[in-house]
Amino acid sequence: MREFDDRVLEYFLDNQLQLFPEKVAETLDEAEEFLEDCMAVLVESADEVMDYFEEEGMDVQSAGEDEVLAASEVFDIGDGRYLIVEA
C-alpha cells in the first residue's frame, strides 16, 4: 500500500519545480520513492504544518502562517492536506 495516495503524488509531480531546479521524478512510483527517501510528511491541516515546523525549531510565531504555508517546501494539495518536503 502506498504511503502517499495518487492525488498527492500527482500534485507533487506537477509542482515539484517549486522546490527543485529540475524534475526529480517523472512517474508516480518515482515520486513516491523520492518522497519516502527524503522523509516527506503529509499533514491534514495548516495547523499541523505550523506544528511540524515549530517542532523542527522554526520560529513560526514571527514568521506567521501565510509565510510558512508559502514556503517552497510546503505543497498545498488543495483538499486541506499539505505535503512537506525538506530536501
N, CA and C atoms as an extended XYZ file, in Angstrom:
261
Properties=species:S:1:pos:R:3:atomname:S:1:resname:S:1:resid:I:1 pbc="F F F"
N         0.833       -1.192        0.000 N   MET     1
C         0.000        0.000        0.000 CA  MET     1
C         0.874        1.250        0.000 C   MET     1
N         0.455        2.227       -0.733 N   ARG     2
C         1.221        3.473       -0.825 CA  ARG     2
C         1.068        4.329        0.414 C   ARG     2
N         2.162        4.952        0.789 N   GLU     3
C         2.117        5.904        1.905 CA  GLU     3
C         1.426        7.188        1.453 C   GLU     3
N         1.639        7.550        0.201 N   PHE     4
C         1.052        8.756       -0.376 CA  PHE     4
C         0.065        8.317       -1.453 C   PHE     4
N        -1.149        8.884       -1.435 N   ASP     5
C        -2.136        8.498       -2.439 CA  ASP     5
C        -1.835        9.175       -3.781 C   ASP     5
N        -2.529        8.727       -4.816 N   ASP     6
C        -2.264        9.228       -6.168 CA  ASP     6
C        -2.438       10.738       -6.276 C   ASP     6
N        -3.421       11.306       -5.574 N   ARG     7
C        -3.634       12.755       -5.648 CA  ARG     7
C        -2.396       13.502       -5.157 C   ARG     7
N        -1.821       13.045       -4.058 N   VAL     8
C        -0.631       13.677       -3.502 CA  VAL     8
C         0.547       13.521       -4.463 C   VAL     8
N         0.731       12.312       -4.972 N   LEU     9
C         1.854       12.055       -5.884 CA  LEU     9
C         1.713       12.857       -7.175 C   LEU     9
N         0.516       12.931       -7.718 N   GLU    10
C         0.299       13.707       -8.947 CA  GLU    10
C         0.541       15.194       -8.696 C   GLU    10
N         0.086       15.694       -7.551 N   TYR    11
C         0.315       17.097       -7.228 CA  TYR    11
C         1.815       17.374       -7.131 C   TYR    11
N         2.529       16.497       -6.455 N   PHE    12
C         3.976       16.682       -6.339 CA  PHE    12
C         4.633       16.663       -7.722 C   PHE    12
N         4.260       15.701       -8.565 N   LEU    13
C         4.841       15.639       -9.913 CA  LEU    13
C         4.593       16.929      -10.677 C   LEU    13
N         3.382       17.460      -10.592 N   ASP    14
C         3.016       18.669      -11.328 CA  ASP    14
C         3.676       19.923      -10.768 C   ASP    14
N         4.059       19.907       -9.502 N   ASN    15
C         4.541       21.119       -8.842 CA  ASN    15
C         5.940       21.007       -8.241 C   ASN    15
N         6.668       19.954       -8.581 N   GLN    16
C         7.981       19.737       -7.966 CA  GLN    16
C         8.982       20.850       -8.245 C   GLN    16
N         8.777       21.592       -9.313 N   LEU    17
C         9.722       22.658       -9.648 CA  LEU    17
C         9.609       23.858       -8.712 C   LEU    17
N         8.587       23.885       -7.838 N   GLN    18
C         8.521       24.970       -6.846 CA  GLN    18
C         9.644       24.830       -5.821 C   GLN    18
N        10.193       23.624       -5.696 N   LEU    19
C        11.256       23.382       -4.721 CA  LEU    19
C        12.592       23.035       -5.364 C   LEU    19
N        12.540       22.388       -6.512 N   PHE    20
C        13.767       21.900       -7.155 CA  PHE    20
C        13.988       22.582       -8.496 C   PHE    20
N        15.261       22.805       -8.873 N   PRO    21
C        15.549       23.471      -10.144 CA  PRO    21
C        15.242       22.600      -11.365 C   PRO    21
N        15.191       21.291      -11.161 N   GLU    22
C        14.828       20.379      -12.247 CA  GLU    22
C        14.030       19.232      -11.662 C   GLU    22
N        13.313       18.532      -12.512 N   LYS    23
C        12.451       17.454      -12.042 CA  LYS    23
C        13.254       16.347      -11.367 C   LYS    23
N        12.708       15.849      -10.269 N   VAL    24
C        13.336       14.750       -9.546 CA  VAL    24
C        12.587       13.443       -9.771 C   VAL    24
N        11.400       13.531      -10.399 N   ALA    25
C        10.597       12.339      -10.656 CA  ALA    25
C         9.736       12.555      -11.893 C   ALA    25
N         9.491       11.463      -12.615 N   GLU    26
C         8.669       11.515      -13.821 CA  GLU    26
C         7.389       10.695      -13.701 C   GLU    26
N         7.387        9.695      -12.811 N   THR    27
C         6.240        8.798      -12.668 CA  THR    27
C         5.758        8.804      -11.216 C   THR    27
N         4.571        8.267      -10.998 N   LEU    28
C         4.049        8.173       -9.629 CA  LEU    28
C         4.973        7.346       -8.749 C   LEU    28
N         5.489        6.235       -9.276 N   ASP    29
C         6.396        5.395       -8.497 CA  ASP    29
C         7.681        6.129       -8.139 C   ASP    29
N         8.235        6.868       -9.089 N   GLU    30
C         9.448        7.646       -8.814 CA  GLU    30
C         9.166        8.742       -7.789 C   GLU    30
N         8.010        9.375       -7.896 N   ALA    31
C         7.638       10.425       -6.938 CA  ALA    31
C         7.519        9.839       -5.539 C   ALA    31
N         6.853        8.687       -5.439 N   GLU    32
C         6.695        8.062       -4.135 CA  GLU    32
C         8.047        7.671       -3.539 C   GLU    32
N         8.901        7.093       -4.360 N   GLU    33
C        10.231        6.695       -3.876 CA  GLU    33
C        11.021        7.911       -3.409 C   GLU    33
N        10.973        8.987       -4.178 N   PHE    34
C        11.692       10.201       -3.800 CA  PHE    34
C        11.158       10.754       -2.473 C   PHE    34
N         9.830       10.839       -2.356 N   LEU    35
C         9.236       11.391       -1.141 CA  LEU    35
C         9.550       10.538        0.079 C   LEU    35
N         9.561        9.229       -0.098 N   GLU    36
C         9.928        8.346        1.006 CA  GLU    36
C        11.395        8.518        1.376 C   GLU    36
N        12.267        8.630        0.359 N   ASP    37
C        13.706        8.786        0.613 CA  ASP    37
C        14.021       10.065        1.382 C   ASP    37
N        13.302       11.141        1.084 N   CYS    38
C        13.597       12.400        1.783 CA  CYS    38
C        12.676       12.597        2.982 C   CYS    38
N        11.965       11.543        3.353 N   MET    39
C        11.105       11.541        4.530 CA  MET    39
C        10.097       12.687        4.524 C   MET    39
N         9.447       12.879        3.380 N   ALA    40
C         8.395       13.881        3.280 CA  ALA    40
C         7.261       13.517        4.230 C   ALA    40
N         6.532       14.531        4.664 N   VAL    41
C         5.460       14.351        5.633 CA  VAL    41
C         4.163       14.893        5.039 C   VAL    41
N         3.102       14.114        5.161 N   LEU    42
C         1.779       14.546        4.740 CA  LEU    42
C         0.978       14.868        5.992 C   LEU    42
N         0.480       16.110        6.079 N   VAL    43
C        -0.314       16.516        7.238 CA  VAL    43
C        -1.717       16.900        6.783 C   VAL    43
N        -2.621       16.931        7.741 N   GLU    44
C        -4.049       17.080        7.433 CA  GLU    44
C        -4.570       18.509        7.474 C   GLU    44
N        -3.743       19.474        7.912 N   SER    45
C        -4.244       20.842        8.022 CA  SER    45
C        -3.091       21.843        8.099 C   SER    45
N        -3.451       23.126        7.922 N   ALA    46
C        -2.459       24.193        8.063 CA  ALA    46
C        -1.919       24.237        9.487 C   ALA    46
N        -2.774       23.942       10.464 N   ASP    47
C        -2.308       23.913       11.857 CA  ASP    47
C        -1.228       22.861       12.050 C   ASP    47
N        -1.384       21.711       11.394 N   GLU    48
C        -0.374       20.659       11.509 CA  GLU    48
C         0.932       21.062       10.828 C   GLU    48
N         0.849       21.866        9.761 N   VAL    49
C         2.067       22.396        9.133 CA  VAL    49
C         2.797       23.268       10.140 C   VAL    49
N         2.055       24.145       10.794 N   MET    50
C         2.661       25.036       11.789 CA  MET    50
C         3.284       24.217       12.926 C   MET    50
N         2.554       23.209       13.406 N   ASP    51
C         3.085       22.350       14.482 CA  ASP    51
C         4.365       21.662       14.038 C   ASP    51
N         4.390       21.168       12.796 N   TYR    52
C         5.568       20.468       12.271 CA  TYR    52
C         6.796       21.386       12.315 C   TYR    52
N         6.650       22.592       11.775 N   PHE    53
C         7.800       23.495       11.722 CA  PHE    53
C         8.194       23.989       13.113 C   PHE    53
N         7.222       24.148       13.989 N   GLU    54
C         7.550       24.537       15.358 CA  GLU    54
C         8.371       23.435       16.032 C   GLU    54
N         7.973       22.184       15.836 N   GLU    55
C         8.739       21.056       16.391 CA  GLU    55
C        10.137       20.974       15.797 C   GLU    55
N        10.297       21.443       14.556 N   GLU    56
C        11.613       21.440       13.905 CA  GLU    56
C        12.474       22.625       14.338 C   GLU    56
N        11.927       23.486       15.194 N   GLY    57
C        12.710       24.593       15.727 CA  GLY    57
C        12.525       25.913       15.012 C   GLY    57
N        11.611       25.989       14.067 N   MET    58
C        11.364       27.246       13.356 CA  MET    58
C        10.506       28.161       14.224 C   MET    58
N        10.802       29.442       14.211 N   ASP    59
C        10.009       30.417       14.959 CA  ASP    59
C         8.771       30.764       14.124 C   ASP    59
N         7.749       29.926       14.234 N   VAL    60
C         6.551       30.117       13.404 CA  VAL    60
C         5.722       31.307       13.868 C   VAL    60
N         5.907       31.740       15.115 N   GLN    61
C         5.140       32.891       15.610 CA  GLN    61
C         5.547       34.169       14.878 C   GLN    61
N         6.840       34.365       14.678 N   SER    62
C         7.285       35.578       13.992 CA  SER    62
C         7.131       35.455       12.482 C   SER    62
N         7.207       34.236       11.960 N   ALA    63
C         7.049       34.042       10.520 CA  ALA    63
C         5.599       34.220       10.107 C   ALA    63
N         4.671       33.693       10.876 N   GLY    64
C         3.265       33.794       10.531 CA  GLY    64
C         2.830       32.657        9.622 C   GLY    64
N         1.550       32.302        9.728 N   GLU    65
C         1.030       31.165        8.977 CA  GLU    65
C         1.152       31.345        7.468 C   GLU    65
N         0.834       32.535        6.947 N   ASP    66
C         0.904       32.751        5.498 CA  ASP    66
C         2.305       32.521        4.959 C   ASP    66
N         3.301       33.015        5.684 N   GLU    67
C         4.690       32.850        5.250 CA  GLU    67
C         5.108       31.383        5.294 C   GLU    67
N         4.719       30.682        6.354 N   VAL    68
C         5.073       29.270        6.478 CA  VAL    68
C         4.408       28.460        5.370 C   VAL    68
N         3.132       28.690        5.125 N   LEU    69
C         2.414       27.935        4.091 CA  LEU    69
C         2.904       28.261        2.691 C   LEU    69
N         3.526       29.431        2.513 N   ALA    70
C         4.057       29.824        1.204 CA  ALA    70
C         5.481       29.317        0.974 C   ALA    70
N         6.078       28.672        1.977 N   ALA    71
C         7.446       28.162        1.847 CA  ALA    71
C         7.525       27.159        0.700 C   ALA    71
N         8.650       27.145        0.011 N   SER    72
C         8.792       26.271       -1.164 CA  SER    72
C         8.694       24.798       -0.817 C   SER    72
N         8.973       24.441        0.438 N   GLU    73
C         8.901       23.018        0.802 CA  GLU    73
C         7.508       22.576        1.234 C   GLU    73
N         6.537       23.496        1.203 N   VAL    74
C         5.155       23.174        1.577 CA  VAL    74
C         4.298       23.143        0.314 C   VAL    74
N         3.697       21.998        0.068 N   PHE    75
C         2.847       21.802       -1.099 CA  PHE    75
C         1.393       21.696       -0.641 C   PHE    75
N         0.560       22.646       -1.046 N   ASP    76
C        -0.859       22.656       -0.697 CA  ASP    76
C        -1.593       21.741       -1.674 C   ASP    76
N        -1.997       20.571       -1.215 N   ILE    77
C        -2.615       19.572       -2.081 CA  ILE    77
C        -3.963       20.063       -2.603 C   ILE    77
N        -4.607       20.973       -1.884 N   GLY    78
C        -5.860       21.547       -2.358 CA  GLY    78
C        -7.100       20.931       -1.727 C   GLY    78
N        -6.905       19.943       -0.884 N   ASP    79
C        -8.050       19.310       -0.221 CA  ASP    79
C        -7.932       19.433        1.299 C   ASP    79
N        -7.143       20.425        1.742 N   GLY    80
C        -6.930       20.623        3.171 CA  GLY    80
C        -5.635       20.010        3.670 C   GLY    80
N        -5.051       19.113        2.863 N   ARG    81
C        -3.800       18.458        3.258 CA  ARG    81
C        -2.605       19.213        2.672 C   ARG    81
N        -1.483       19.029        3.334 N   TYR    82
C        -0.225       19.652        2.903 CA  TYR    82
C         0.876       18.601        2.916 C   TYR    82
N         1.715       18.658        1.883 N   LEU    83
C         2.888       17.806        1.801 CA  LEU    83
C         4.091       18.675        2.132 C   LEU    83
N         4.899       18.216        3.080 N   ILE    84
C         6.105       18.957        3.472 CA  ILE    84
C         7.311       18.146        3.009 C   ILE    84
N         8.119       18.766        2.146 N   VAL    85
C         9.281       18.084        1.555 CA  VAL    85
C        10.516       18.898        1.904 C   VAL    85
N        11.310       18.387        2.819 N   GLU    86
C        12.557       19.059        3.169 CA  GLU    86
C        13.692       18.307        2.505 C   GLU    86
N        14.218       18.911        1.460 N   ALA    87
C        15.276       18.254        0.688 CA  ALA    87
C        16.630       18.855        0.978 C   ALA    87
